[in-house]
Amino acid sequence: MTAAARSLRLWLAWVLGIAFFWMARPGAESMWIGGAIVLAGLVVRGWAAGILEKDRELAVSGPYAFTRNPLYVGSFLLGMGAAVAGGRPLFGVVFLGYFALIYGAVMAHERAGLEVRFREGYGDYRDSVPGFLPRLSPYRPPPGAGIEARGFSLRRYLRNREYEAALGAVGGMVLLALKAAGVLRLPLP
């Protein structure tokens, strides 16, 4: 993905996030349900970040044994959880469109790069593990494929800076909770 595409993705996320927060009408029920979905997204992303050796090894264990893109599955859950917590169903529809457009392109670009970087082991993995929706049973690399399965490492989690997503999600949920409690009042659209 080019630097311009990354900048566009980030810019759109900020614009949508600000509009979302301004128009959000969180309530107790939407906050609990959305918060649970956000928590699930953080768990998936955290687990994936603790497995991933970016640009060095093909990750096929942990959540990568169920979907080739668990970080994006986690991001999807974070976004949908925030949309639910915001109490406006339209947010979910807008987020689905944003996610399909932006992350569909990102996943296609990354797949092409992985095919070049990890030729030998990637073909079987790609053909066996769905790109987004998880499979029910974990993928096992064929014997002799030279692909190493590894467990979660807090060191990898920290090196991949996944705590930033956790801090952002917690901060966003706190702001929504303050808005739901009436502490933060913004002029309504």
N, C-alpha and C positions, 0 to 999 in steps of 0.2 A: 504494500500500500504506500502510495506516495505521501510526502509530507503535506501536500495540499489537501489530499483526501482525509488525512488524519486531522488536520486543522478544521476542515469542514465538519467532520463528525463531531469534534469537540465543540465547535461553535454552535451547531444545531442542538447538541445536548444541553448546553447552557441556556440557550434561548427557550427550549421546551421546558427545562427545569424551572426557570424563573416564571414563565407563564403558568406552569402547573401549580407552583406554590402560591402564586397570586390568586388563582381561581379556585384553589382547593377548599373544600368544605368538609374537613375531617370530623368524624364523630367517633364515639367510643367503639361501636361495633366495627366500623370500617378500619379503625386503627388496630384493633386486635387481630382481625383477619389479615389485613395488609402487613402488619408486623410479623405475623407467623410466616407469610410468604417471603418477606424480606429476609428473615432469619434462615429459611431454607436456602435462599440464594447465596447468603454468606457462607453457609456450611459447604455447599457445592463448590463455590469459588475457592474457599480456603483449602478444602481437600485437594482440589486440582492444583493450586499453587504450591502445595507441599509435596507434590509429585513431580512437577514440571522442571526439567533442566532445559530452559529456553535455548533454542538454537544449537544444542549440543547432542541431545539424545532424543529419540522418538519415544514419547510417553505412551505406554499401552496398558498401564496398571491403574489401580484405584478407579477414579471416575472415568478415566480414559479407556477403560475396558468396556464401558457401556455406551459412551458417545465420544466422537472425535473432538468435540468442542465443549467440554464441561465448563470452561470459564465463561463461555457465551450463554450456556444454559443457565448458569448462576446469574449472569447479568440480566437475562430475560426474567428470571424470577424476582430479582431486585426491582426491576422496572415495573413489572406487573404488581408486585407487592406495594410499591409506592403509589401506583395508580389506584389500587383498591383503597389504600389508606387515605388517599385524597378525597374519597367520597363522591367522585364524579365519574360515571361510566365512560363518558367520552374520552377521558384520559387513557383508558385502556385501549380504545380503538386507535387513538393517535399514536400511542406507544407501539402498538402492533405494526402500524405502517412504518414508523421510524425504524424499528428493529429489523423488519423484513428488508427494507431498502438498504439500510446502512450495513447491517451485519451479514446479510446475504452476500453482499459484495466482498466484505472483509473475509468471510469464510472461504469463498471461492479463490480469492487471492492467496490466502494462506495455504490452501490445499495445493495449489500449483507450486508454491515454494517448497512444501514438504515432499512433493513428488520428486523434485530435483534433488533436494538435500538428502533424503533417506530412501533412495530408489529401491534397494533390496527388500527392506522390511515393510515399506509403506504400502505397497500394492495389496498384499494380503490383508493388512490392517484396514485399509480404505474399503476394500470389498466386503469385509466382515463386520465393521462397526459403523453404524449410521452417523451421519454428519451432525445431526442435532437431536432428534428424539431418541432417547436411550433404548438400547436393546435390553431384554429381560435377563439374560445370562451374561456373565463376564466373558470377554474375549480372552483367549489363550493363544499366544504366539506359537506357530508351528515349531517343533523341535529343530534345532540347528539354524533358526532364523537369525540368531545373533542379537536378539532384542531382549534387553534386561527388564524384568518387572521389578519395581521398587515400591517401598512403603512410604508413608507420609514422613516428612522431615520438617520440623519447625524452622530449621536453618534455611531450607529452600523457600518456605512460606515467607520468611522475613526478607530473603534476598530478592524474591519476586515482588516485594513491597505490597503484598495483598492486604496488609493492615490498613493501607490507604482507602481501599474500598470499604472495609469495615468501619473506619472512622467516618467516612462520607455518609454511609447508610445510617449510622447511629445519629450523626448530626442532622440529617434530613428528617429522620423520625422524631427527633426531639423538637425540631422546628414545627413539624405538623402537630405534635402533641400540644405545644404551646399555643398554636393557632386554635386547636380544638377546645382548649381550656379558656380561650378568650383573652389570653395574655398578649398575644400578638394580634393586632387588628390592622388590617390593610383595607384601603378603600376597595369595595367590590366592583368587579367589572360590570 
